[in-house]
């Protein structure tokens, strides 16, 4: 599950450290601070299986997507339609995610699924721009998973922050700290980490403190990698024939 550098959602820094960041996310989540605080970590929370549930389910999802797009053609700022589109694009993407039968871990994302995930993220981001009230927390949960599969730590942090503010807990803020660190925002990660520890019992704090400390350590490494990548990109951009979106770590595209 790697980045498709051809898509409109490509970003230099994300492409640079996407694989390292995802491994970091998975490693930490496996210890139990999972999305939504459920047991089993990220893979159970993703709700992904190798079965698409049959053609009728996929047909229904496509029907919902078509209906949402029809409403958006008339009113691009229809928040309900944007939410429906984001949700169903995520559901459609799940049919193209292959998982390890032993661990349940996502191991590949098809090109079509990657496109669907990008469409879900686009719909969600448009929703956030036009929504005047409190963001929808239920869809925010889905979007955390979308951004994890897209290996977008910044997007995951944004969605997780909505969840954490609505449902403050050691798990929700611990998860937020992880995403912030994975995105290289150490200050924001520290703030979320402090909040998680303030909500933890003494026993919980003892268990998660080392995890948060390790997450911070890895986040600093990622931050350093970002700075190096930016500097290299700036140098390459001045060279004839250079590609400013080239990945210094040689990360290939999505699995076909």
C-alpha angles and dihedrals in degrees: 000000000000139000126289101220092195096067126099090241093067116128125181099228094044092050091048097060104015098117095043090048093050092050087050091050094048094046093053096041090052088069091067109268091118133168108285091009095271123149120262099043130246100333095060089044092054090063091212125153135170091248123080093206095245137299095282091061091050090048090053091050091050089048090054090049092051091049092050092048090049090055091046091052087062096038117015089190096058100132095193091053091048091052092047090049093049092049096047095043086056091049090050091048091054090068089064097049115100119204137198107261091217102045103018088231116150107250103173142012120205120232090249092051091049089053091049091050090051090050090050091051092047091052091048093049091050088049092053090051096053101031112106100190138044112322117251107265096197092058090042087063089055091047093055087061092045092055093045089054089047088049089234107146093179093055091045090051092051092052093041091052089059090053094045094051091050096041108024112195141134088262098049094047093040088055091047090053089053094053093045091051091046089054091052095249099132095171093054090043091053091051092051091044092052090049092050092050092047089057095045128096117236090262093048092046091052090053100046101036093081090046093052091046091052090046090053091049092052090044091058089052090051091048090053090049090052093052091048091049092050091050092048092047090053091051093046093049090065093055119091112256094010123149111220090197094057112128112236090205094052096240109176127214131273122304109266 
